[in-house]
Amino acid sequence: MRNNSFATKGDAVIVTGAAGGIGSATVENLVKQGIFVIAVDKNGDALSKTCKSINPDGKLIEVITADLTSEQDCQAICEQVKSKSIRLKGLVNNAAVGAFNMSVESTSFADWQRIIAINLTSLYLMAKYSIPLIRSAGGGAIVNISSIHAYATSTGVAPYASAKGAVLTLTKTMALDLAPDKIRVVCIIPGATDTPMLRQHAEREGKSLAELGFPPGDSAIGRIAQPEEVADVIAFALSKGASFITGSSIIPDGGILAKF
Ligand SMILES: NC(=O)c1ccc[n+]([C@@H]2O[C@H](COP(=O)([O-])OP(=O)(O)OC[C@H]3O[C@@H](n4cnc5c(N)ncnc54)[C@H](O)[C@@H]3O)[C@@H](O)[C@H]2O)c1
């Protein structure tokens, strides 16, 4: 039996959008495996609170408050990792904002740019500045979080779905560019997941998740995912067990995309 654990204890992974939802579940999963996590989020208070509850003595988490739409912040995160001589073996590009009721016509140019900046450009920026560190650690994996909206979508998500579609394509081209460096790049396509993103959407609409069509009645499993179920897939994508997966997607969607 092969040892499929992610990496040697003490190796590190950057997780963005780590204050809650899928990001914090991923931090918890990795820390439980003894992996050192650099947890990044714009919401510093929530991030500190979350990380303290996952790892009270702080030995396995470095907390960094940053706005990932800023090139300067992305560069500074990676410089901080480098200055601490941490062996960076992975990056989970998870941070994003939800954006609903937004058709092309109703979306202001400023909103379009804001959503693309966090949901697409930040993945490019974090990869750009992390790649030299992962390369010098002998390779590793980058996991980009997309969405089922990359494959099949709905009304009112023009900027969100556009960014998520581009994340899928970005994953493919990065995988080809980085294969010589032994860096795998994997896309995760979650379906609806019970996180602050979805709950805040329901609050704004003044409706329950069920009234908004969650869980989608047409999915095979018939419920929404728990963030831990998506985090398990992210951890797998980082692990040695996924050593032959690059440039492609893993789809924890409860079977929603299986149906017309
Ligand atoms: N929840 C779902 O139903 C669902 C479904 C498919 C895909 N996804 C994707 O999964 C990922 C995680 O989503 P989630 O549901 O856990 O969301 P969430 O809103 O619960 O968490 C996202 C985190 O990103 C952070 N963030 C946002 N903008 C930032 C910025 N500029 N700089 C730094 N941090 C920033 C937020 O503060 C937040 O903590 C996202 O990429 C999302 O698009 C979610």
The ligand as a MOL file (V3000), in Angstrom:
LIG
                    3D

  0  0  0     0  0            999 V3000
M  V30 BEGIN CTAB
M  V30 COUNTS 44 48 0 0 0
M  V30 BEGIN ATOM
M  V30 1 N -20.7280 27.4420 -1.5590 0
M  V30 2 C -21.0460 26.9670 -2.7430 0
M  V30 3 O -22.2010 26.5710 -2.9790 0
M  V30 4 C -20.0080 26.8680 -3.8260 0
M  V30 5 C -20.3230 26.1330 -4.9680 0
M  V30 6 C -19.3810 26.0260 -5.9920 0
M  V30 7 C -18.1440 26.6440 -5.8590 0
M  V30 8 N -17.8710 27.3550 -4.7330 0 CHG=1
M  V30 9 C -16.5470 27.9890 -4.6680 0
M  V30 10 O -15.8640 27.5000 -3.5140 0
M  V30 11 C -14.9530 28.5050 -3.0460 0
M  V30 12 C -15.2100 28.7620 -1.5760 0
M  V30 13 O -16.5330 29.2520 -1.4490 0
M  V30 14 P -17.3430 29.3120 -0.0720 0
M  V30 15 O -18.7220 28.9480 -0.4070 0
M  V30 16 O -16.5960 28.6120 0.9950 0 CHG=-1
M  V30 17 O -17.3220 30.9100 0.1250 0
M  V30 18 P -17.2550 31.8150 1.4170 0
M  V30 19 O -17.8260 33.1390 1.0350 0
M  V30 20 O -17.8450 31.1000 2.5580 0
M  V30 21 O -15.6730 31.9610 1.6040 0
M  V30 22 C -14.8910 32.7200 0.6880 0
M  V30 23 C -13.7960 33.4280 1.4620 0
M  V30 24 O -13.0380 34.2290 0.5280 0
M  V30 25 C -12.6820 35.4400 1.1810 0
M  V30 26 N -12.4170 36.5050 0.2150 0
M  V30 27 C -13.3080 37.1000 -0.6240 0
M  V30 28 N -12.7020 38.0980 -1.2970 0
M  V30 29 C -11.4100 38.1300 -0.8910 0
M  V30 30 C -10.2860 38.9340 -1.2220 0
M  V30 31 N -10.3660 39.9540 -2.1130 0
M  V30 32 N -9.1100 38.6810 -0.6130 0
M  V30 33 C -9.0050 37.6910 0.3040 0
M  V30 34 N -10.0250 36.8870 0.6690 0
M  V30 35 C -11.2150 37.1140 0.0720 0
M  V30 36 C -13.9150 35.7720 2.0410 0
M  V30 37 O -13.5960 36.6970 3.0920 0
M  V30 38 C -14.3540 34.4010 2.5300 0
M  V30 39 O -13.7970 34.0880 3.8000 0
M  V30 40 C -15.1890 29.7280 -3.9400 0
M  V30 41 O -14.2360 29.7160 -4.9830 0
M  V30 42 C -16.5780 29.4920 -4.4950 0
M  V30 43 O -16.8040 30.1680 -5.7150 0
M  V30 44 C -18.7610 27.4780 -3.7120 0
M  V30 END ATOM
M  V30 BEGIN BOND
M  V30 1 1 1 2
M  V30 2 2 2 3
M  V30 3 1 2 4
M  V30 4 1 4 5
M  V30 5 2 4 44
M  V30 6 2 5 6
M  V30 7 1 6 7
M  V30 8 2 7 8
M  V30 9 1 8 9
M  V30 10 1 8 44
M  V30 11 1 9 10
M  V30 12 1 9 42
M  V30 13 1 10 11
M  V30 14 1 11 12
M  V30 15 1 11 40
M  V30 16 1 12 13
M  V30 17 1 13 14
M  V30 18 2 14 15
M  V30 19 1 14 16
M  V30 20 1 14 17
M  V30 21 1 17 18
M  V30 22 2 18 19
M  V30 23 1 18 20
M  V30 24 1 18 21
M  V30 25 1 21 22
M  V30 26 1 22 23
M  V30 27 1 23 24
M  V30 28 1 23 38
M  V30 29 1 24 25
M  V30 30 1 25 26
M  V30 31 1 25 36
M  V30 32 1 26 27
M  V30 33 1 26 35
M  V30 34 2 27 28
M  V30 35 1 28 29
M  V30 36 1 29 30
M  V30 37 2 29 35
M  V30 38 1 30 31
M  V30 39 2 30 32
M  V30 40 1 32 33
M  V30 41 2 33 34
M  V30 42 1 34 35
M  V30 43 1 36 37
M  V30 44 1 36 38
M  V30 45 1 38 39
M  V30 46 1 40 41
M  V30 47 1 40 42
M  V30 48 1 42 43
M  V30 END BOND
M  V30 END CTAB
M  END
